């Protein structure tokens, strides 16, 4: 019965998305005739896509450019425009920030995922896991960023208070087994999933699973491991970065389909140090380093590394926090990302497409000398 309910939910969701696709296309048509050129001296970017496999990550990419003062243009491709009805891509139409153009506006930098468009040099790909990210190559993997709502509502760079930061550990998220067994079942990533992490956390005497926000705030102290399970209560996204800033460490649990999850970006944006699997750390460019800007663990020593982090002296913790802030500003902030994308260094740009990217990874056979993510440059 439960499986039938989930099937009906998925069918209703798909139908709703198709209706939304049509409504958004009608909105586009109503605005098509009022697409002005960039203002003199205004920075512009044009993105040419054959469809929207990138879903939320396209919206986040647009918000990166918007944050840096760019006017964003999307190509007028009907197939693409009829695929914007998912929960986050629809914001591209609804916010009325994006403009449309069938060709590259004068002076704009341009990206395309269409092989046939040979005039555009910067090639965009959804095969995100084809190569291991490498800062020394001509390839650039766009960081997936925070939750889309962080950029939509301007919470991504809201001021935060870290004066009460404790030498303690935090995580907030979902532990639904229906979702988080998907990650480990793919077997393309060697790291343990968040359900196994939860199981191990339950064995540690410092771990708390507060049932309310008041209980979370009231019991926070040095040496605690505070886990907010969405099944108990939710920390509102508008408050999340401020809450995380009260902690020195954050458990970077894997996502549903892939290691990357938005929560680690939210944590690092306030200097909170990720406790992260060593394989996951390699998906950052440059890779995160144990004892420098992260606490790395493997499948056999998660709880030991947690205990180790909680014994770090205050000076060491403060150094780690400073290093994480620097890493975020230099590599994960919209300013850093747009600077990389607008440079001449990168001709191949990989934008995460989550399910599509994972399907391509799963379909690919590993060749000699390759790991599960293919070869680095």
Secondary structure, 3 states (H helix, E strand, C coil): CHHHHHHHHHHHHHHHHHHHHHHHHHHHHHHCCCCCCCCCCCCEEEEECCCCCCCHHHHHHHHHHHHCCCEEEEECCHHHHCCCCCCCCCHHHHCCCCEEECCCCCCCEEEECCCCCCCCCEEEECCCCCCCCCCCCCEEECCCCCCHHHHHCCCCCCCCCCCCCEEEEEEEECCCHHHHCHHHHHCCCCCCCHHHHHHHHCCCCCEECCCCHHHHHHHCCCCCEEEEECCCCCCCHHHHHHHHCCEEEEECCCCCCCCCCHHHHHHHCCCCEEEEEHHHHCCCCCCCCECCCEEEECCCCHHHHHHHHHCCCHHHHHHHHHHHHHHHHHHHCHHHHHHHHHCCCCCEEECCCCHHHHHHHHHCCCCCCCECCECCC
